[in-house]
Amino acid sequence: MSERLPLSGLLVLDISTFIAAPAAAVALADYGADVIKIEAPGEGDPHRHNYKRAATYPRSERNFPLQLDGRLKRSLAIDLKKPEARPVLEKLVGRADIMIVNFPPPARERLRLRFEDMQAINPKLVYCSLTGYGETGPDRDRPGFDVTAYFGRSGILDAARYEDGPPGLSLPAQGDRATAMTLVAAILLGLRHRDQTGEGCWVGTSLYANGAWANGTTIAGAAIGGRLVTREPPHKPRNALTNLYRTRDDRWLQLLMVRDDRLWPTFCDVIGRPALATDPRYAEREERRRRALELHAEIAPIFASKTYAEWEALLSGTGIPFGVIGRVADVVDDEQARHAGIFAETTNPEVPRTVNNPIRLGFAKPRMSGKPPAVGENSAEILRELAYSEAEIEALRKAGALG
């Protein structure tokens, strides 16, 4: 492993709130970037308080979302609406390599945070913006969150529901976290462009575009006039061999036997019904599909007769694709999660473990994080780096520009 992390020496300005954009900045910080979080004095980024306010978050008195999305950053609390704060921002932009912003376009215009504003200060800056629905168009100014823009507008929630049932809701920030990695990729492409040309650039994405990409198979089919199919509940499958089955211990087993032309006899042996392999009702793939409800009635009670662990032992090594519908609590103690690097240890005793970013490198590991900064914890330190005197720092505080 290299001692020098690949993003060491890069200065990132994180001028964003809530989750997707700040999470992208975290991934950059994990691999060595110096990330300065610019937030409003006082409360700071509203996401700091989501662990108490968000109805769908796990209940805890410890600020686990901040450890996840605020780690390895330095906090500079300045009020960008105050004219006294502008010189501070411009000095930082002049030094920065990357700027990440997710304010809606009108707010960027009011605060003079547009790409063209920043490019005039630093022509080599890689400017990354995130919107809910895109930089242009009738909905460019509409606030977007992952449940509305990523999951809702893209058709995911509607397409994933069972026939005649209401749309479900996603879990907190799922679309945000996927979008964060798109932002990371866009930023790295921007840096590559700068390496090649010596010029800065704009890069970005939207929650809507990422939701459509995640839903790409369905949308691509619809775009050429393909007939959309509804999702059937497990007791009414179109294909009984790619379906969910409840086990004796109330777990759900996902059977995904897409190559049943080869695996059907093996499957029949494993479930203890070898005669089904030659039963004329199910001997051919087309018949198995046509008689999916009958086949489901045959095998659902069989799956219900054993625990998931018993089925895992029977199916492992057969080549039959299957898996458990995992519970969130299972991931915490999953041995495979350790091998996959899903969790990151911290030196913060309040949150000693958090979720790692999903990038794995053969030549470097992410930095270990400590406790995330309080709002404005590093304000004076950062201003001193910009050659501000103590008197100038105090003047900024008195003007209400610095927290």
N, C-alpha and C positions, 0 to 999 in steps of 0.2 A: 504493500500500500504506500502511495506517495504521501509524504508529510505535508506537502502543499496542496491545498484543496483547489479544484479547478476554477472557482470563481473568486479566489483570493485577489484582493486589489481592486475589485469593482465596487463602486459606490452606487447604491440604489436608494432612490427616494420613493417611499411608499406613501402616496397621498391618496389613500383609499379607506373605505369603511366596510364593515361587515365582513364577508367571508372570502369570496372567490379571489379578488385581487390581493388582499392581505395574505391568503394562503399561498399564492404564487410567490410573493415576496419571501415567505418562510422557506420555501423550497430553495430559493436562491441563497438565503442565509445559511441554510443547512450545509451547503457546499461552499461556504467561505465568503460570500459577499457581505460587505458592511451595509446593513439596511437601516436607514433612518426613517422611522415612522413619524410622519408629520400629522399631528392631530390637534383638534381644538382644545384650548385650555379648559380646565374644569373636568367635565365628564369624559372628554376624549372620544375615541371611536365608540359608538353605541354598542358594538359587539362585545366590548369589555363587560357589559352587564347582562348579556343574554343568559348566562347560567342561572340568573335569578328571575328573568322576565319571560323567557321563551317557554310556552306551555308544553312543547313537544320534546324538550331536552330532558335527559336524565336528571333526577333530583339530587343535588349535592350542594353543600356549603363551600366547596372548593371550586375555584375558577378554572375548571379543566378546559373550556373553550379558549381562554386566553393563552394557556400553555400551548395549545395546539396551533393557534393562529397568530400568536404574538411573540413566540420564542425567538431568541437570538437577534432581536431588534433593539435599537436605541430610540427612545421617545423624545421628540422635540415638539413641545406644545406652543404653537404660535397661531394667532388669529389672522388668517389670510384675508379677512375683510378689512383689517386695519392697515392703513398706508405705511405705518412704521414697520410692518412685517415684510413688506415687499422686498426691501434690500436684502434681508436675511435669506428669503427664498431664492432670489436671483444669484446670490453668492453660492448657495448650495447647488443650484442648477448648473452654474458655471463649472463646478467641480465634478458633477455626477456623470456616471456612465449610463444609467438607466433611470427612468421615471415611470412609475405606475400610478395611474389615476382612474377612478371609476365614477367620478361625479358626472351627472347628466350633462349633455352639451350646453344647455343654457347656463348652468352653474360654472362650467369651465369658461364660458364667454365672459360672464360677470367678473370672475376672479382672474381673468387673463391667464388661464392655465391651458389654453389650446396648444396643439402641436406647434403652430406657427409662432405663438408667443414664446415658447420654450426654445424653439430652434434658433430664434433671433439671439437668444442669450448664449446658447451652446450648440453650434452646428453639428457636433459629434454625438449629441445625445440620442440614445435609443428611447423613444417615447412610446409607451404602451398604454392603450386605453381599453377599458371594458365598458360596454353598455348592456342594457337589458335586451334591446331589439335591433341595434345597429346604429351606425353613425349618421345615416340619412334616412329619409322616408317619413311617412305620416306619424309613426310611433317612436321616432328617435328620442323624443323628450319624455317618454313615458317611463316612470320608475319600474325597474324589473328585478324580481327576485327569482330564485331558482324554481320555486313551485309555480310561479306564474309564467315566466318566460321560457325556462329550460324544459320543464315537465308539461306545463299546461298548454302553451302556445304551439309547441312542437308536435302535439298529438300523442305524446307518450301515455299520459294518464288515461285518455279516452281509449286508445288502442289496447292498453294492457288490461282493461276491466273485463270481467266476465259478461257474457251476453245478457242483456236486460238488467244488469247491475249498475250501480252508480260508479263514477270514476273513483279510484282510490287516491290517497295522498302519499307523496314520497316522504321518506324520512328526512330529518333536518340536514340541509346543506349538501345533499348528495350531488346535485347538479353543480353547485358551487365548486366542489372539490375536483370534479372532472374538468370543469372549465379552467380551474387554476393551472392544471397541467398543460392545457392548450396555451395559456398565457406564457408559461415557462418556455414552451417550444417556440412561440412567436418571438419572445425576447432573444432567445439563443440564435434564431435566424437573423434577427436584427443586428446582433453583435457580429455575426458572420458577414453580413453586408458591410458593416463598418470596417471590419478587417480587410475586406476586399477593395473598398472604395475610399476609405478614410472619412466617409460621410455618415452622419446620423440619419435616422429615419423614423417614420411612424409604423408601429405594428399594433395589432389589437384583435379583438374578437367580441362576440356578444353571447349572452346566455342562450338566446334564441337559436343562433347558429350552432351552438354546441348541442343543444337538445335535438335539433334536426339531424345533426351528424350521428348522435347516439341512436336516433330512430331512423337511421339512413336506409336500412334494408326495406322497411315498410314505405317510407316516403319515396324512395327510388322506384319502387313498384307502382305506387300511385301516380307518379309523374309520367309514366308511359301508359296509363289507363288500366293498370292491373286491378283485378277485382279484390277488394279488401275483404278479409275474412274476420269474423268475430271470434273471440276467445271463449271456448267452452269450459265450464267448470270441471273439476276432476271426475265427477260422477257421470259426465256426458262427453267423454273424449272423442275427438275425431280419429285419434290413433291411440289405442290402449297401451302401446309399447313405448310411447313418449308422453308419459303422464305422471301425475303425483299419486302416491299411495300412502295411506296412513298405516303405521305399524302398531304392534300391540302396546308399545310404551308411549303412544301418542306422539311419535315423531312422524315427519313426512319424508318419504323416500322419493327422490326424483329419478325415474327410469327414463333413459334417453337412448333407446335402442334403435338408432337410425339405420343400422345395417342388419335389420332383422332377416334379410334374405340369407345371411350367413349364420346368424346367431340364434335363430329361432329354436333349433333342436337343443342347443346348449342351454338356453333359457328354460325350456320345458323340463330338462333334467334337473336343473338347479332348484326349481320350485317344487320338484317332486311330482310332476305331472307329465311323464315322458309320452304318454298316449296322445297328448295334445299335438305333438309334433307331426303326427300322421292323421290327425282328425281332419276329414275333408273340409270341414267348415273353416279351418284355419291353416291349411297346408300351404296355401299360396299367399304372398304378400297382399295382393289385391283383395282377397277374401278377408284377411285379417283386418284390413282397413274398413272394408264395407261392413263387417260385423264387429266394429269396435265396441259397441255397447254390450254385445253378448260376451266378447272376450274380457271386457272389464269386469263383468259379473262373475266370470270364472276366476280371475286372478286377484281381485280386490280382497276377498276373504282369505286368500292364501297369504298375502302380505300382512294382513291384520292378525295373522296367527303367530307371528314371531316379532321379536324386538328388532330395532334398527341394527343393533350390534350383531345380532344373529344373521341378519341379511347381509351385513357388511362382510362377515366372515365367509358366507356362502358365495357371494358375488365377486369378491376380490380375486383377481387372477384369472377370471373367465373371459375377459375382454368385453364384457357387457358394461357399457357406460351407465353409471349411477352415481348418486350423491345424496347426502342428507340436506334438507332445508335447515341450515344452521340457525341457531338462535344467537343473538348478539352476545349473550353471556358466554356462549361456548367459545367464541373467538378469543376471549381474554385468557383462557387457559389452554388454548389449542397448541399442541407441540409443533404442528406444522407452521403456525403463525410465527414461532420463534425462528424457524429455518427460513421463512419467507421474509424476515426482517420487518414484520408489520409494526412492531412496537419499538419505541426509542426510550431508553433510560434517560432520566434527567437528574440534575443535582438539586432540584426544587423539592424539599420534603413534603410540601402540600400536594404536589402532583408528581410523584416519583417516576411515573411512566406515562407516555402519551403515544399517539399514533405517528409513525414515521411517514415521510413522503414516499411515494411508490417507486422512485428512481433508484436503480441499483447500478453501481459502477465497479468494475473490476480493479480500478486503480485508486479508489478513494472511498471513504465512509463519511456520512454526515457528521457534523460536529455535535457533541453533546450539549444540550441546552441547560441553562439555569432558570431562575425565576424571571418571568417577563417583566419589563420595566413598568413602573407606575407612569401615569400621565405626566409628561414633562420631566421625568427623572434625569434625563441626559441633556436637558436644554442648555444649561450653562456650559457644560463640557463641550457640546457641539459648537456653541458660539465662540468659545475660546479658540477652538480649532480654526474658526473663520477669522481669527485675529480681533475679535471684539474685546474691548477692555471691560473691567468690572463695572466701571461707571456707565458704559454704554449698555451693558446687560441690565443694570438696574433701571436705566431710563426706559428700556423696552418693557420692563415689568410695570413700571409706573404708568406707561401709556396704555396698558391693558393688551399689548400685543404678544406678550410672552407669559407662558404659564410655568 
